[in-house]
């Protein structure tokens, strides 16, 4: 079997071994005892069934107007009250799901491993339409301005009519013969009516959301190296937009700030991440490919602090909750870090299964879905 066509490094996300069996595996850091300064309480949990271990699927809960939506690998889509976990509706798509749910404009959208894209009414779960894509989506869709934008693993970015799922436009990016398993979710730049999307060749593009016209393309990093593994330059993490500033990070590449109007790079720093970052008021908080969490100053990208206690634990992208950052790891732990200096504040175990996708912050709570199919809600407060 040709290992270049397997999709790429799904079995061990913390060590990019792939086809190179001679590469040593980095040993995950052991968790040391900490004196927690936060009290973490589990509010509720719900099971969607497992089977997604090591597949690196884009299954991440979404919260909107007091309702949490979640999708399981084996086909179940549910709507729960976000405060207590009580079910509002559930449907069984009878598909193996790989992405979603995306929520917006009264719809919930999920994608399947066979390329099927399904839209449901957000209030009732009634199916509205189904569209067949060219290949599997591995990141949530974007729903905005009457368009559903979805990325597939074969390098296509499509804009679909939100009313019936018909294709309005298509953009095709370059797919190297070896790339990470995963895709960046499309992001809307509201002020520019533009969709931002990162591709496997290290490019970030801006497209007009109405018609898919290319507004600009920027190369964040050019693939280079002696081997195919060394040349990986995928952008699998979602870009972030604030005002006229765009932030993006790639694998074996750079983290950079660009101008939304034309894609000009204002600053860039060496970095490598496939899960991404969260944008704070003054800093960008990044979980890199080695499991180091770093705070970078937004204005110039200079490092403010680094936390190395979680090396090689296949961290998710961090999320921001009050004065803390929260990341998940490959053993199902959630870790709280102080935003000011990166010190460890608290830790809680979920179900022992890998957490591939970043937790979700909404309504002052943390929601997380493990690859084992458990969805959980946590509340945080200072000890004492």
C-alpha positions in Angstrom: 0.0 0.0 0.0 1.3 3.4 -0.9 1.7 5.3 2.4 1.6 8.7 0.6 -2.1 8.0 -0.2 -3.2 7.0 3.2 -4.1 10.6 4.3 -1.5 11.1 6.4 -0.3 10.6 9.8 -3.5 9.8 11.7 -2.2 7.2 14.0 0.1 9.3 16.2 -0.7 13.0 16.1 2.0 13.9 18.7 4.7 12.4 16.6 4.7 12.9 12.9 6.0 9.5 12.0 4.0 8.8 8.9 5.9 6.6 6.5 9.3 7.2 8.1 9.4 4.3 10.5 13.0 5.2 11.5 12.0 8.5 13.1 12.0 8.3 16.9 8.8 8.9 18.8 8.9 11.8 21.2 7.8 10.7 24.7 4.9 12.6 26.1 5.7 14.6 29.3 4.5 13.0 32.5 1.9 15.0 34.4 3.3 16.3 37.7 1.2 17.2 40.7 0.1 20.8 40.9 -1.6 22.8 43.6 -4.8 23.9 41.9 -6.0 27.4 42.2 -9.3 26.8 40.4 -12.1 24.5 41.3 -13.4 22.6 38.3 -16.9 21.1 38.4 -18.4 18.8 35.9 -22.0 19.8 35.1 -23.2 17.1 32.8 -22.0 14.6 30.2 -23.6 12.9 27.2 -22.4 10.0 25.0 -22.5 10.0 21.2 -20.6 6.7 20.8 -16.9 6.2 20.0 -14.9 4.9 17.1 -13.2 8.2 16.2 -9.9 7.4 17.9 -6.8 8.4 15.8 -9.0 9.6 12.9 -8.4 13.3 13.7 -12.0 14.2 12.7 -13.4 17.7 12.9 -16.2 16.9 15.4 -16.5 19.8 17.8 -19.6 21.0 19.7 -21.2 24.3 18.8 -23.2 26.5 21.2 -25.9 29.0 20.1 -28.6 30.7 22.2 -28.5 28.2 25.1 -28.4 25.1 22.9 -25.4 22.8 22.4 -25.2 20.9 19.1 -22.9 17.9 18.7 -22.3 15.1 16.2 -20.8 11.7 16.7 -18.7 9.6 14.3 -21.3 6.9 14.0 -23.9 9.3 12.7 -25.9 10.8 15.6 -26.6 14.6 15.7 -28.0 16.0 18.9 -29.3 19.3 20.3 -29.0 19.7 24.1 -29.8 22.4 26.6 -26.3 23.8 27.3 -27.0 24.4 31.0 -28.1 20.9 32.0 -27.5 18.6 29.0 -31.2 17.7 28.4 -31.9 16.6 24.9 -34.1 18.8 22.7 -33.8 16.6 19.6 -31.7 13.9 18.0 -31.3 12.4 14.5 -29.4 9.5 13.2 -27.9 10.3 9.8 -26.8 6.7 9.2 -23.5 8.2 8.0 -20.0 8.1 9.4 -19.5 11.7 10.3 -16.2 13.6 9.9 -17.0 17.3 10.5 -19.4 19.6 12.3 -21.7 20.7 13.5 -21.7 24.2 12.0 -24.5 26.4 13.3 -25.9 29.5 11.7 -28.9 31.1 9.9 -31.3 28.6 11.5 -29.3 25.6 10.3 -27.0 22.8 11.6 -24.6 21.3 9.1 -22.5 18.2 9.4 -20.3 16.4 6.9 -19.6 12.6 6.3 -16.6 10.5 5.4 -18.3 9.7 2.1 -18.5 13.4 1.1 -22.1 13.9 2.1 -23.1 17.2 3.5 -26.4 17.4 5.5 -28.3 20.5 6.7 -30.9 20.3 9.5 -33.3 22.9 11.0 -31.6 24.1 14.2 -34.9 24.2 16.2 -36.4 20.8 15.2 -33.6 18.7 13.6 -35.7 18.2 10.4 -33.4 17.6 7.4 -33.5 20.4 4.9 -31.1 19.2 2.2 -28.2 16.9 1.4 -25.3 17.7 -1.0 -22.6 15.4 -2.3 -19.1 16.8 -2.1 -16.1 15.6 -4.1 -14.4 14.2 -0.9 -14.4 14.2 2.9 -14.7 17.4 4.9 -12.6 17.4 8.0 -13.4 20.8 9.4 -16.6 22.6 10.2 -18.4 24.6 7.5 -19.0 28.3 7.6 -22.6 29.6 7.3 -22.9 33.3 6.4 -24.8 35.6 4.1 -26.8 32.8 2.6 -23.8 30.7 1.7 -22.4 27.5 3.2 -18.6 27.4 2.7 -17.0 24.0 3.1 -13.5 22.7 2.6 -12.7 19.1 1.4 -9.5 17.1 1.8 -8.9 17.1 -2.0 -8.1 20.8 -1.8 -11.5 22.2 -2.8 -13.3 25.1 -1.1 -16.9 25.3 -2.1 -19.7 27.9 -1.6 -23.1 26.3 -1.5 -26.5 27.9 -1.6 -27.8 27.8 2.0 -31.4 27.2 0.8 -30.9 24.0 -1.1 -27.2 23.0 -1.0 -26.5 23.7 -4.7 -23.0 24.7 -5.7 -22.5 28.5 -6.3 -18.7 28.5 -6.7 -15.6 26.4 -6.3 -12.0 27.3 -5.6 -9.3 24.6 -6.0 -6.1 24.8 -4.0 -2.9 22.8 -4.5 -2.5 19.5 -2.6 1.0 18.1 -2.1 1.4 14.4 -2.4 2.0 14.3 1.3 0.1 16.4 3.8 -1.2 16.3 7.3 -4.7 14.8 7.9 -6.8 17.7 8.5 -8.1 21.0 7.0 -8.5 24.5 8.2 -12.1 25.6 8.8 -13.1 28.6 6.6 -13.4 31.9 8.5 -15.4 35.0 7.6 -13.9 38.5 7.5 -17.1 40.4 7.9 -15.8 43.9 7.0 -14.5 42.5 3.7 -17.2 40.0 2.9 -14.4 37.6 2.4 -13.7 34.0 3.3 -10.2 33.2 4.6 -8.9 29.6 4.1 -5.5 28.0 4.5 -4.2 25.3 2.2 -1.8 22.4 2.4 0.9 24.2 0.3 1.3 26.9 3.0 -0.9 29.5 1.3 -3.7 31.6 2.8 -6.3 32.9 0.4 -9.1 35.5 0.7 -12.2 34.9 -1.5 -15.4 36.9 -2.1 -18.0 35.0 -0.2 -20.7 35.8 -2.8 -19.0 34.5 -5.9 -15.7 32.8 -4.9 -13.5 35.4 -6.7 -9.9 35.4 -5.5 -9.2 38.7 -3.6 -5.6 37.8 -2.7 -3.3 34.9 -1.9 -0.3 35.0 0.5 2.4 32.4 1.0 2.9 32.0 4.7 5.8 29.6 4.3 7.4 27.9 1.2 7.8 24.1 1.7 11.5 23.2 2.0 13.6 20.4 3.2 15.3 17.2 2.2 12.4 14.8 2.7 8.6 14.9 2.1 8.1 15.1 5.8 10.4 18.1 6.2 8.5 19.9 3.4 5.1 19.7 5.1 3.7 23.3 5.3 0.0 22.7 5.9 -2.2 25.4 7.3 -4.7 23.3 9.3 -5.5 25.8 12.0 -8.3 28.4 11.6 -7.0 31.9 10.8 -8.3 34.7 13.1 -9.5 38.2 12.0 -9.8 41.3 14.1 -10.4 44.6 12.4 -7.9 44.8 9.5 -5.5 42.3 11.0 -5.3 38.6 10.0 -3.4 36.0 12.1 -2.4 32.6 10.8 -0.1 29.7 11.6 1.2 26.7 9.6 2.9 23.4 10.2 6.7 23.5 9.8 6.3 27.1 9.0 5.5 30.4 10.6 3.0 32.4 12.6 2.2 35.6 10.9 0.1 38.8 11.0 -1.3 40.0 7.6 -3.2 43.0 6.2 -6.8 42.0 5.5 -7.0 44.3 2.5 -4.2 42.8 0.4 -2.5 39.9 2.3 0.7 41.8 3.0 2.7 40.2 5.8 3.4 42.7 8.6 5.4 40.3 10.8 6.2 36.6 11.0 7.9 34.3 13.4 9.2 30.7 13.1 6.5 28.4 14.5 4.9 25.0 13.8 1.3 24.1 14.8 -1.4 22.0 13.3 -4.1 22.8 16.0 -3.7 26.5 16.3 -4.1 29.4 18.6 -6.5 31.8 20.3 -6.4 35.5 19.9 -6.5 37.6 23.1 -6.6 41.3 23.6 -2.8 41.8 23.6 -1.4 38.4 22.9 -1.7 35.4 20.6 -1.7 32.1 22.6 -0.3 29.3 20.5 0.0 25.5 21.1 2.8 24.4 18.9 3.4 21.0 17.3 5.7 20.0 20.2 3.1 20.7 22.9 4.7 24.0 24.1 2.2 26.8 24.9 3.5 30.2 24.0 2.2 33.8 24.4 3.2 36.0 21.5 2.7 39.8 21.5 0.2 40.7 18.9 2.0 43.8 17.7 5.2 42.1 16.7 5.1 38.4 17.5 7.7 38.5 20.2 7.4 35.9 22.9 6.1 36.9 26.3 6.2 33.5 28.0 6.5 29.7 27.3 5.1 26.7 29.1 6.8 23.4 28.4 5.2 21.2 31.0 2.9 19.6 28.4 5.4 18.7 25.8 4.4 16.0 23.2 1.0 15.6 24.7 -0.7 16.4 21.4 -2.4 19.5 22.7 -5.5 21.1 21.2 -5.6 24.7 20.3 -6.0 26.8 23.5 -9.3 28.6 24.3 -9.7 31.6 26.5 -11.9 31.6 29.6 -11.7 34.7 31.9 -8.0 34.9 33.0 -7.1 31.4 31.9 -6.3 29.3 28.8 -7.6 25.8 28.5 -6.1 23.0 26.3 -7.0 19.3 25.9 -4.5 16.5 25.4 -4.2 12.9 24.0 -5.1 11.3 27.3 -8.3 13.2 27.7 -7.1 15.8 30.2 -8.1 19.4 30.2 -5.4 21.8 31.5 -5.9 25.4 32.8 -3.0 27.8 32.4 -2.7 31.4 33.6 -2.8 33.9 30.8 -0.3 36.2 32.4 2.6 33.8 32.8 1.5 30.3 31.6 1.6 28.7 35.0 -0.6 25.6 35.5 -3.7 26.4 37.4 -5.8 23.2 37.4 -6.4 19.9 35.6 -9.4 17.6 35.1 -9.8 14.2 33.4 -12.6 13.6 31.0 -13.1 10.0 29.8 -9.4 9.0 29.1 -9.9 9.4 25.3 -7.9 11.8 23.1 -9.3 15.3 22.7 -8.6 16.2 19.1 -10.6 19.4 18.8 -10.3 22.5 21.0 -12.8 22.9 23.9 -15.6 25.4 23.3 -16.2 28.4 25.6 -19.7 29.7 25.9 -21.9 31.2 28.6 -18.9 31.1 31.0 -18.6 27.3 30.7 -16.2 24.9 29.0 -17.7 22.3 26.7 -15.5 19.5 25.2 -16.0 16.4 23.0 -13.5 13.5 23.2 -12.7 11.1 20.4 -14.5 8.5 22.4 -17.7 10.4 21.8 -18.3 11.9 25.2 -19.6 15.5 25.4 -19.1 17.2 28.8 -19.7 20.6 30.3 -17.5 22.1 33.1 -17.8 25.2 35.3 -14.8 26.9 36.9 -14.4 29.1 39.9 -11.5 30.2 42.1 -10.7 28.0 45.1 -11.6 29.4 48.4 
